[in-house]
């Protein structure tokens, strides 16, 4: 009994400090782990992923340059009009990550007020701040390249729904919240992409640039991308369909293994063995992407490097803004919403870009399509670097202690 009283007194001390100092509840022993401990918590696959991605990108470009028939080879097998190579990569990349999502806790998440606050923040960055920043950067850095600028703006209007799951996993973000926000952004992308693209390409810059879009053409392209998925190899809005396939596979896999064995077996035995398929799928997808576009990059090296500049600036500015905002909100007094490190990662990484319908609208050989396809080629190394920055900041900054939820014991033992 005496020891319990001592523990109560110790636990009361931070709370008293919070009331006197006006800060949130921070537990230095748990919220500021050492950098070494943070990186030790990563699996061997996550630690080696960054150098492996670099090697894979170089290998992909070399294949694209010195094996000119690689595009024809990738297009030999097609699924619903899309190269089977990219389909396999996307599914393999997302399936294990979506199997780890604790879907049984999603109803509890939606009953909290915090989820609606985070959805609002995500909508603000993804559909207001992000597009405006991209338009500004495109005009500031590519004033004399209207076709490349148009492709860049079209990229900036679309959101990513695949690789962000991998980056969130590596950076140790909240997988449940990430899955929810990814699905919401996928639906909004189908609704908002056409009017957004017309607004920023035609109204904002079309009169001066001489490059204009027809609403019917873009709307039809989005419809094709979202529903029929034809013609284009690399339209990342196309991932909407391929989010559904691994999502269903993830749900079925999770609860089938849980039902046949136990939750303990699922989390301690199955997921550690199944999880490495995600980084392997990522490396395979990157190899295909860079091999497919390697020769285009080399042939247009000057404009390509100029397009790199606004893309890199976009990632750094928007990622830093979202990450800093969540950190600042987490340090406010009397905070009842989770603004910890895991949510900072989710909000920051959801700004990742996606290829839209440039190829379907302008053709695969156009400057607009080339500028659009450069997007993921830049996002891969930049987002890898930012995930490591996030892990470093996890160790160096004092984050609010995450209040553990209390799910019922029955939910933990039964499906």
N, C-alpha and C positions, 0 to 999 in steps of 0.2 A: 504493500500500500504506500509506503514511504517513497519507493522508487517511482510509482505512478504519479505521485504528487510532484516530484521533481521534474518528471517529463512534461507535466502540464504547465509548470512554471516556465520551463524552457521554451515550450511551443508558444506561450503567450508573449514572450519577449518581442519577436518580430512584429506581431500584431500591434503591440503598444508603440513600437517604433513607427509603424505605418501611420497610426493615428497622429503622432506628434510630427512626423516629417512630411506627411501628405503624399507618400508614395505607395505603390501597389505592393502586394505581398511577394517578396523575393526571397528565395532560399538559396544562398550562395553555394551550398554544398551540392545542390542538385541542378541549379539553373546555369552555373558557370563551370562545367566540367573542363578539365584540361584538354588542350588541343590533341595531345597524344591519345587520351582516352576516347575522344570523339572519332578519330580515324581508326583506332583499334576496333571500334564497334562495327565498322564496315566489314562486309564479307570480302573474301579474297577476290571474288569477281568484281565487286564494286571498286576495290583498290586498283585493280589492273585495268579497269575499263577505260580510263582516260588515255593512257599510252596506247592501248589497243585501238581506240577510236582514231587516234592520230595515224597509226600505221595503216589502218583500214582505209582512211581517206586518201592517203598517198597511193596505196595500192589500187584503189578504184580509179583515180585519175590516170594512172599509168595504163591500166587496162583499157580505159576509154580512148586513150591516145594511140596506143600501139596495137590494139585489137579492134579495128574499125567495124568488124561485123558483130560486135557485142550487142548493139541495139537490136539488130535483127534476131539474134539469139534470144534476147529477153522477150521479144514480142512473138516468138514462135508459139509459146503456150500462153493463152489468154483466158481470163475468167470474166465473163460478162463484159467483154470489151477492154479489160484492163490486164496489163502484164501479170501473169501468175507469180512472177518473181517478187513484185512489190506486195501482192496480196499475202503471200506466205510470210514475208517479213513482218508486215503489220500485225497479222494475227499472232504470230509467235512472240512478238514483242509485247503485246498487250495482255495476252491470255494469263500468264502467271501473275502479273500485277493485279488484274481484276479478280483473280481467285483469292488474293489476300485481303480484299476489301471485306469488312465485317458488315455485311448487308443486314444482319439481324439487329444492328444498332442504328440503322438509318431512321426508322420511325422515331426513336428517342431523340436523334439529332434534330429532326424537323419539329419536335415539340419545344425545342429551346428557342429563345429569342435571338441567340447568337447566329444561327444559321442564316436568318434573314438579313442581319447586318452584313455578314460576309458575302452573301449574294449581291447585296447592294454595292459593296465595295468592288466586287468583281465586275459587275456591270459598268460601274463608273470608269474603271481602268480599261476594260476591254472594248467598250463601245463609245466612249467619249474622249478620254485622255489619250489612249493609245493611237486611234486613228488621226487625231489632230496633230500629235507629235510626228507621226510618220509623214503626213502631208507637208508639215513645215520642214522636216529634214530633207524630204525628196526635192522640194523646190530650192532649198538652200544649197544643196550639194550637186544637183543635176539640172541647173537652169537651162543648159544648152543641149540636153539629151531628152527631148519630150517623150520619145517612145519608151526609153528605159524608165523614165520617171513615172509614166503611166503604169507600167508593170509593177513598179515598186509600190505605188499607191494601192493597186489592186491586191497586192500581197498584204499590205498593212490593214486592209479592211476585214481580213479573215482571221479566224482564231485556230489554234492547233488543238487537236483532240487525241493525239496518239503519243508522241514522244514526251509530252509533258508528264504523263504518268510515270515514265522511266525516270525523268529528272527528279520528280517529287519523291520517288522511292529512294534514289541514291542520296538525296539531301535530307532524308529522314523527316519528310513532311507528313501531314495527316492524310493518309490514303482515302479515308472515308469522305472527308470534305472535298478532296480533289476529284473523286469520282462524281460526286453530286454536281460540282461546278462545271466539270467537263461536259456532262450530259446537257445541262442548261445552256451552255454556250453553243453546243452543237445545234440545238433547236433554234436558238436565236440567229445563228449563222444562216440558216435556211430562209429566215424571214427578213433579216435586215441587210443581207449582203448586196442585193440588187440596188435598192434605193441609196445605200451608203456609197457604193461605187459610182453611181451616176452623179450623186451630189458632189463628191470630191474631185472626180475627173472632169465632168462637164461644167458644173456651176463654178467651182473654185478655180480651175485652171484650163478648162477646155477652150475658152474663147481666145486665150493668148497662145496656147500651145499648138492649136490646129489639130489636136487629137481629140476626137469625140467618140462617145459610146452611144449606142442606141439601146433604150431601156428594154425593148423586146428581145434584142440579141442577148443581152446580159441575163435577163430573166429566164430565157429559154436555156441558156448555158447552165445557170444555177439549177434549173429543173432537171436538166440532163445529168448534171453532176450528182445531185442529191437523190434522184429517183431511178434513172435509167443507167447512169454510170457508163456511158459509151464514149468512143472516139479517143479520149485523152488518157495517156499513160500516167500522168503525174498530177492530177488535180486533187489537192489535199482536202478540199471540201468533200471529195469522194470518200474520205475516211469515215464520214457519218455512217455509211453502211457498214464499214469494217470495224466500227466501234461496236455495233450490235452483235456481230458474230462472236468476237472474243468476250463480250459482256455476258452473253448467254452461256458461252462455254465456261466462263469463270464461275458464274452462279451455279451451274449444274455440277461442275467439278468440285467446288467447295462443299456443297451440301450432300453430294453423293458420297464423297470420301468420309465426311463427318457421319453420315447415316450408317455406312458400312463398317466404320471403325469407331472412332471417338474424336472429340474435339482436340484432345491432347495429342493423338496420333497425327491429326491434320496439321496442327501448328508446329509440333516438334519433330515430326518425321517426314511428312509428305511435302509441306511447303519448302523446307530447306533444300530438298532434292529437286523439286519442280521449279523453284525460283530462278536458277541460273539460265533457264531457257529464255528469259526476258533479255538479259544483256547479249546473249548469243543472237537473238532475233534482231536486236538493235544493230549489232555489228554487220549482220548480213544485209539489213536494209540500207545501211550507210554505204556498203560496198556497191550495191546495186545502183543507188542514187548517184554516186560519184562516177562510177563506170559509165552510166548512161549519159551523163552530162560532161564528162571529162574533155572530150574533143571540142565541145561548144565553148568551154571555158578557155581553152588554149587558143582557139581561133579568134576569140573576142576578148583578149586578155586586158586591153586598156579599159573599155567600158565596164568590164567585170570588176576590176579593182576599184573603180569609182563607185559602183553600186555597193561594194563592201562597206564603204564609209558610213552611209546613213543607216544601214542595217545594224552595224556594230553599235553606233551611237544610240539607236533606238533601244536595243536590248539593255544596254548599260543604264540609260536614263530611266526607262520605265521600270526595270527590275529594281533599281536602287530606290526609286520613289515609292513603289509598293512595299518593299521590304522595310524602309524607314518609317512609313506611315504606320504599319502594324506594330513595329517596335515602339513608336511614340505612343500609340493608343494603349499598348500594354503597360506602360509606366504611369498611366493616369490614375488618379485617386478614385477609390470605390468603383473599380472596374468589375462588372458582373459578366462580361463576355470574354471568351477565350481569345486573347491577342498574343499568344505565346509564339515560340519559334516555329512550331509546326504549321501554324496558320500563316506566318510570315512567308514561309517557303511556298505554300500553296498559292497565295495571292501573287507573289512575285513571279513564279514560274508559269502561271496561267497567261502571262503576256506573250508567250512563245507564238511565233508566226505560223502561217500555213499558206500553201499555194492555193489560189482560188481558181478562177476560170479563164485565166489569161490565154492558155493554150486553146481552149475551146472557142474563145472569141476571136483571137488574132491568128491562130495557127501555130504549129509546133516550131516553125523556123523563124518566128518573129522576134524582134527585140523585146517586146512586152513579155513574151513567154520566157525568154532567156532571163530577164530581170526577175521574173517570178520564181523560176527554178533555182536561182541563186540563193533565195531566201533560206531554205533548209540547209543548203551547203554552208551557210554562215552560221545558222542557229546551232548547229551541232557543236562545233568547237567553242562558241561563245557560251552556250548554256552549260556545257561541261565545266568550263572555267567558273561560271557563276555558282554552280552547285558546290564547288570546292570553297568558294568565297563564303557561301552560306554556312557550310560546316565550320569554317574558321570562326565566323561571327557567332556561331552557336556556343563556341568555347570561350570567346573573349567578352561577350556582352552578358549582362545580368538580365535574364528573361523571367517573366512572371511564372511562378509555379503553376503547372496545369492541374486544375482541380479534377481529381479522378471521379469518373462517373461510377454509379453503383448499380450495374445491371443485375438482374435477379439471378440467383444461383441456378434456377431452373433453365434459364436461357443459355447458360454456359454449358449445360450438360445435355440438352436436347435440341434437336433441330426444330 
